[in-house]
Amino acid sequence: MGKEDAMEAQGSGSSYRPFERSEEEDDEGAASLGGEEQLQEHDTTQDRVDYEQLLGDENLSAMDRQYAAPTNIPRRIHIVGTGSIGKLVAHSLRGLPDPPPVTLLFHRPQLLDAWEKGNKQITIHDDGFDVPRGGFDVELAPNERMQHGVLLQDGTPDVYDVADENLRPHEAIKLLEEEQKQAAAQQMPEPAESDEQKNRLPANALRYSEYHSRETIHNLIVTTKAAYTVPALARLKPRILPTSTICFLQNGMGTIDELNQKLFPDPKDRPNYAQGIITHGANVPPERAEQDPFYAVHAGHGTIALGLLPRDDIPRGTDIDPTTASRSQTWKWSQSSRHLLRTITRSPVLCAVGFTPTELLQQQLEKLAVNSVLNPLTALLDARNGSLLYNFALTRTTRLLLAETSQIIRNLPELRGVPNVNTRFSPERLETLVVSVANKTKDNVSSMLADVRAGRETEIEYINGYIVRRGEEQGIKAVVNYGIMQTVIGKARMVSKETRGDVPENEEGVQLLHVIALKTMGRCVDSDDTADPI
């Protein structure tokens, strides 16, 4: 189809999509090619040369260049994180005309069991109606875990089981890492297992083996909590290529920096990164969570602000003049990045819009400033967002937090030379944003409060913690943000111990702890000692 045919098809209301392949073409490609062979076929040198020549044609306008159709793009989209937002995104993508194949990546066998026993659909409740939608593929991530910055393979003992009085955890992890390296160096090809040997394997191992895959991941959407991003992607690292694209739809900031430090230290091995700011409201009613873990309520319609981060590995703080940048640097995107972002933006439910990296960064910082107040204060007070309004004592705390945040943001090197930064991130305007969001969501329970109540790890280190880290880079000590962050971490750990049963709730348990403490200090008492508890 030529350029004139494409424009004619668009004008006549035809379903011409220059970046999409039909389901028949996708099925034929998947059947004829597999894994790495399919990737090599899709990414042949000739295809890349033809596409670059097409984009390099000076006679093409910006519109023609944007809608230029590269060939043989892998359409499949993998999604990590099956929380409320993950289910909403997956459900919306499968509702598109000519939808792309969507694969849900489960991290726990229990989720896979629930999927198999259920109707294999995701149901979204919207405007009073339940909308079920199927057609998803599922995979089970390998059983690997990250401890003390080291990825432990399946079968490796836990670091805390190895550690003892003479061997501390950080020393034990070094031993386990060395053992893994020696085992990998000495590993020999194993002979093929006979049917008799396979029958001796646990039933679960055989049943789950078909859900493990080594297929290359070209398009990945991450909707997990920020704290779980590195452990989740560590399991998928062998399947991610430099040509792949990862889109993060999360709260907080600093995830990509941590990812580059721990998983992709070499810039040449890093995939393409895209970030999104999502304002949709979605939740899972507690009464439905156990019955159907693939059910969610689309409580509030919002938008997604999307932006692709530049691949140029430029140190933080370097000034870039877009007027002097080469033409190829301004519009040359990865094919997977173009496909993933355009697929998300054509979903009417998600209502996604693209922005430049600088504008997206400013919107992220605005949301970060709002979350740095609402999330930790509601978590500490165990109250809804509206409780922060019309309370002058809390207003003082809010202003102390925003005074630090404003100073740090306005001095960020990434925003140097950007007009109107001082006004946009002034303490007064940030306070106006906080009050506005608190008023609009006055009946909502913040995600951090929900995590604290459930005894889960919070995202405080990627919200207030990010502000503290960026302040330290500038020589600014954000003591208020640091104090709030440590208090939230402490409360979350306290609730976590209570939910696990580590802290006794009755009088007998407290008395027992009192006896143990006295014996530890050298005093011998009877169990019916009536001394005041410590």
BATORSE-604207 format. One record per residue (C-alpha): x, y, z; residue number from 1. Coordinates in steps of 0.5 Angstrom, whole numbers, plus 500, padded with zeros to 3 digits. Each point is the difference from the previous one (the first is absolute). Layout:
BEGIN
X_Y_Z_NUM
...
//
This chain:
BEGIN
500_500_500_1
503_507_498_2
500_506_503_3
494_503_496_4
496_493_501_5
501_501_508_6
498_507_500_7
494_498_496_8
498_494_504_9
501_505_506_10
495_505_497_11
495_495_499_12
499_497_507_13
504_494_498_14
503_496_506_15
507_501_497_16
506_500_505_17
507_500_497_18
503_497_507_19
495_494_501_20
500_493_497_21
494_496_499_22
499_494_505_23
501_495_494_24
507_503_498_25
502_500_508_26
497_493_501_27
504_498_493_28
506_503_503_29
500_497_506_30
499_493_497_31
506_501_495_32
505_503_505_33
501_499_507_34
504_504_506_35
507_503_497_36
499_497_493_37
493_505_500_38
504_506_503_39
505_499_495_40
495_499_494_41
497_507_502_42
506_504_501_43
504_498_494_44
505_505_498_45
496_501_493_46
494_502_504_47
504_505_504_48
503_503_494_49
494_501_496_50
497_503_506_51
505_505_502_52
501_502_492_53
492_501_500_54
501_505_507_55
506_503_497_56
496_503_494_57
501_507_500_58
493_501_495_59
496_497_506_60
496_504_504_61
500_499_508_62
493_497_499_63
502_495_495_64
506_498_504_65
496_499_506_66
495_496_497_67
506_496_496_68
498_493_500_69
506_495_502_70
499_493_499_71
500_494_504_72
499_503_507_73
499_495_506_74
493_502_502_75
500_496_507_76
499_504_506_77
502_497_507_78
498_503_506_79
503_499_507_80
495_501_506_81
493_498_501_82
498_505_505_83
494_505_498_84
504_504_495_85
503_494_497_86
493_497_499_87
497_507_497_88
506_500_495_89
500_493_498_90
492_500_499_91
500_507_496_92
506_497_495_93
496_494_499_94
493_504_498_95
504_504_494_96
498_498_493_97
505_495_498_98
503_500_507_99
507_498_501_100
502_493_503_101
500_501_508_102
504_496_505_103
499_500_507_104
506_499_504_105
499_497_507_106
505_500_505_107
496_495_505_108
498_493_498_109
493_501_504_110
498_505_495_111
501_495_495_112
496_495_503_113
495_506_501_114
500_501_493_115
499_493_498_116
494_499_505_117
497_506_498_118
497_502_493_119
506_503_497_120
498_507_500_121
501_507_503_122
494_503_502_123
499_508_501_124
495_503_503_125
498_507_497_126
494_504_500_127
496_495_504_128
501_494_495_129
505_494_500_130
504_500_494_131
504_493_499_132
505_499_495_133
504_494_498_134
506_498_495_135
506_501_504_136
506_496_500_137
503_498_507_138
507_499_502_139
503_498_507_140
507_504_502_141
506_495_502_142
501_499_507_143
505_505_501_144
501_505_506_145
504_506_501_146
504_501_507_147
505_505_502_148
501_502_493_149
501_493_497_150
496_496_496_151
499_493_503_152
498_494_495_153
495_495_502_154
502_495_505_155
505_505_503_156
499_500_508_157
498_506_503_158
505_505_502_159
497_500_507_160
500_493_501_161
508_500_498_162
501_505_505_163
501_499_507_164
504_503_506_165
507_500_497_166
497_501_493_167
497_507_499_168
494_500_494_169
505_505_496_170
505_495_500_171
496_494_499_172
497_503_493_173
508_500_498_174
501_493_501_175
493_498_496_176
502_505_495_177
507_496_499_178
497_494_500_179
495_501_495_180
506_503_495_181
504_493_501_182
494_496_499_183
498_504_494_184
507_499_497_185
501_493_502_186
493_498_497_187
500_495_494_188
494_499_495_189
495_495_504_190
498_494_496_191
493_500_498_192
495_497_505_193
496_493_499_194
493_500_501_195
501_496_506_196
504_505_503_197
495_506_498_198
495_496_504_199
504_500_506_200
500_508_500_201
495_503_504_202
493_501_497_203
500_507_501_204
507_501_497_205
497_496_493_206
494_504_501_207
503_507_500_208
506_499_495_209
495_501_494_210
499_507_503_211
507_502_500_212
503_503_494_213
506_503_497_214
497_504_494_215
503_507_499_216
496_505_503_217
500_506_496_218
494_504_503_219
499_500_507_220
496_504_505_221
501_501_507_222
495_501_505_223
503_497_507_224
501_504_506_225
507_504_499_226
503_496_506_227
499_494_496_228
502_502_493_229
508_498_500_230
498_493_503_231
495_499_495_232
504_502_494_233
506_496_503_234
496_494_498_235
499_502_493_236
507_503_498_237
502_494_496_238
494_502_495_239
501_507_500_240
504_503_494_241
503_507_499_242
494_500_494_243
495_499_505_244
496_505_503_245
497_501_508_246
495_504_501_247
499_502_508_248
493_502_503_249
502_501_507_250
500_505_506_251
506_503_502_252
507_501_496_253
507_497_500_254
498_493_498_255
504_501_493_256
506_502_504_257
500_494_505_258
498_496_494_259
506_502_496_260
505_500_506_261
498_493_502_262
498_496_493_263
502_504_494_264
507_504_502_265
502_500_493_266
497_505_496_267
500_496_494_268
496_494_503_269
494_505_503_270
494_499_496_271
496_506_498_272
496_503_506_273
493_504_500_274
496_503_506_275
493_501_501_276
496_504_505_277
493_497_501_278
495_504_504_279
494_494_499_280
497_497_506_281
500_493_501_282
499_495_506_283
498_493_502_284
495_500_505_285
502_495_506_286
494_496_499_287
501_498_493_288
508_499_501_289
500_493_502_290
494_498_496_291
503_503_493_292
507_503_500_293
499_502_493_294
494_505_502_295
501_508_501_296
496_506_500_297
501_506_496_298
498_505_505_299
503_506_497_300
501_502_492_301
507_503_499_302
506_501_495_303
507_497_499_304
505_505_498_305
505_496_496_306
507_502_498_307
506_496_497_308
507_501_504_309
506_502_495_310
505_494_499_311
506_505_500_312
504_498_506_313
501_507_502_314
502_501_508_315
495_504_504_316
501_507_500_317
502_501_493_318
497_506_496_319
497_497_493_320
499_505_495_321
494_497_495_322
501_505_495_323
507_498_499_324
499_492_501_325
500_496_493_326
494_499_497_327
500_492_501_328
501_501_507_329
493_504_501_330
496_495_496_331
503_493_500_332
496_496_505_333
501_492_500_334
495_496_497_335
497_497_506_336
500_507_503_337
495_503_495_338
496_493_500_339
499_500_507_340
498_508_501_341
496_500_494_342
496_494_502_343
499_503_507_344
498_507_497_345
494_497_496_346
497_497_506_347
494_504_501_348
499_498_507_349
507_501_502_350
500_507_497_351
507_500_499_352
504_507_498_353
507_500_498_354
505_506_503_355
507_502_499_356
505_497_505_357
501_507_503_358
493_501_501_359
498_493_502_360
506_501_506_361
496_506_502_362
494_497_501_363
503_494_503_364
503_505_505_365
493_503_501_366
497_494_502_367
506_498_504_368
499_506_505_369
493_499_501_370
501_493_501_371
506_501_505_372
494_504_505_373
494_496_499_374
503_493_500_375
504_500_506_376
496_505_504_377
494_495_499_378
504_494_501_379
502_503_507_380
493_503_502_381
496_493_497_382
495_505_497_383
498_502_493_384
502_505_496_385
495_505_502_386
502_500_507_387
506_504_498_388
496_506_499_389
498_506_504_390
505_498_506_391
505_505_501_392
505_496_504_393
500_495_494_394
500_506_495_395
507_502_504_396
503_493_498_397
498_500_493_398
503_507_499_399
507_498_503_400
500_494_496_401
498_504_494_402
505_505_501_403
506_495_500_404
497_497_494_405
499_506_496_406
507_502_501_407
503_493_498_408
496_500_494_409
501_507_498_410
508_499_500_411
500_493_496_412
505_500_494_413
495_497_496_414
495_506_500_415
506_505_499_416
498_505_495_417
493_498_499_418
495_506_501_419
495_501_505_420
503_495_505_421
501_504_506_422
492_502_500_423
498_493_498_424
503_497_506_425
500_506_505_426
497_498_507_427
494_503_499_428
498_497_494_429
502_493_502_430
495_501_506_431
495_502_496_432
501_494_496_433
500_496_506_434
493_503_503_435
497_499_493_436
502_493_500_437
498_498_507_438
493_504_499_439
499_496_493_440
501_493_504_441
498_502_507_442
496_493_500_443
506_496_498_444
505_496_504_445
507_501_497_446
504_494_497_447
505_501_506_448
495_499_505_449
497_494_497_450
507_497_500_451
502_502_507_452
493_497_503_453
502_494_496_454
507_499_503_455
503_501_493_456
506_504_498_457
498_507_498_458
503_504_494_459
502_506_505_460
508_499_498_461
498_501_493_462
496_507_502_463
503_503_505_464
506_496_500_465
501_503_493_466
500_507_502_467
505_498_506_468
505_497_495_469
499_506_495_470
501_505_505_471
506_496_503_472
503_501_493_473
499_507_500_474
503_501_507_475
493_501_503_476
498_496_506_477
492_499_500_478
499_498_507_479
493_501_500_480
499_495_494_481
505_495_503_482
497_500_507_483
493_499_497_484
503_494_496_485
503_497_506_486
494_500_504_487
495_497_494_488
506_495_499_489
499_498_508_490
493_500_500_491
499_495_494_492
505_496_504_493
497_500_506_494
493_498_497_495
503_495_496_496
503_496_506_497
493_501_503_498
497_497_494_499
505_494_500_500
499_499_507_501
507_502_503_502
497_505_505_503
495_497_505_504
493_503_501_505
498_497_506_506
502_501_507_507
503_493_501_508
505_502_494_509
502_506_503_510
502_497_506_511
504_494_497_512
504_506_496_513
501_503_507_514
503_494_503_515
504_498_494_516
503_508_501_517
501_499_507_518
504_493_499_519
504_503_495_520
502_506_505_521
502_495_505_522
494_500_504_523
497_493_502_524
492_501_501_525
494_495_500_526
495_500_494_527
495_503_505_528
504_506_502_529
496_506_501_530
505_506_498_531
498_505_495_532
501_498_493_533
506_503_496_534
//
